[in-house]
């Protein structure tokens, strides 16, 4: 009995690996070790097959066609919306808007909700560990409206909530916060951040680009007002993502782009807009990738996020333990609650040199500022070496990383 | 006749040197060694305006014109990039603006370093080559103009 429990709780990483064809390839004559999963994940065969199946068998434009293919495509497209609703436990399918990805989701909120609601003297709060995609849209908005952008400071990769409380006031209209830091892996206490913001009368947008693949997302329990994530970081295709918004907020927001799909009736004098969620989906959507998002989300849910998380947490601990034993290695960010991201620097060595030499051994890591320059600035470093782990990574691969680093250091120092 | 080697001759030399290496590790070890040996750029040149944009690492590049030839000096905080710059300097520095502008730099591909030429933000070799050619072009224009001024003066005399 105990044994069977263990089996169900443990992920069979070797069986999982077989489902990802890209992991079989060689890079520079060596088997690929892919540790750039926070940038994008590799795709399982079911996702690749589903994309081929869509274009092979039922490619058609959605929603208005009366023929069979259009009906099939529409049904699949809308089924994927339902799958996304379920994945983040939104209250209704009207609250699920298809976007190109997290970046577009944030921009949509800044452009429509922001332009309508933000006025001169208002304040928007973000954090020091934001990705540029959760900084720049708000900078643009604040510049246009004469509003002020403020940042919750962090220390060693942990947000300083006391400082956040001091920033909140009646001027605060929105708090937009990253759920999980892409550069460090820190899991931020969004529930508390949201509660405090709501007490101050502000809305909260959560950037779920990094969290949605690792954590169980329940937007209703979290009580966020907006939540955005990208398919390609959840083992799905690129170019498709989801914006969740509370229904009453979405209903009051003006449209994002004008065009087909988003209208009810158009005359030269006046246009009435379509109901949610179509009001925000102008033009022919990215149907193929949207359809396949369902396959990816179901793939993850079927394996189980808890099982995946256990595997990744164990792997991160294993990697961290070995990394800190290498001379000069300093892990950046010491948050207790982290997802499987090891971000580190090495004394007297530029991250780029490490990245090049690891690639030479078929090991893919990310080096640089990770589109989070304000955060790097806080740490006083130009960038880090980031190994971000996924469900299909193994301890043997971590060993290869360590050997790769040892060899690189021998060459560089 | 000058006994100075042409850009093409230097490129050929580098290709030949690299042909002796059996493995990528050997190639990179050599490039790292070149990087370590490249003279350090004086701090007075390490200014924002001398930074080459488009590199993940910081690269400073300065140029001077001596007797109609362009002399390059450069530095970087990443050693592999420094090694690559060192090769570019060896090939291009000390030649006339026209020679530099026309250089095709085929050696980069021949020694297998094309990946560093890719149009991405993560590596700056392409940005460096562009910047070196821009300097050469600027000196060419400057030389033509001062030459033009001189001829104008001669005429008025």
Interface residues (C-beta under 8 A of the other chain):
Chain A: X28 X350 X351 X352 X353 X355 X356 X357 X360 X367 X368 X382 X383 X407 X411 X412
Chain B: X24 X25 X28 X29 X32 X56 X57 X58 X77 X78 X79 X80 X81 X122 X123
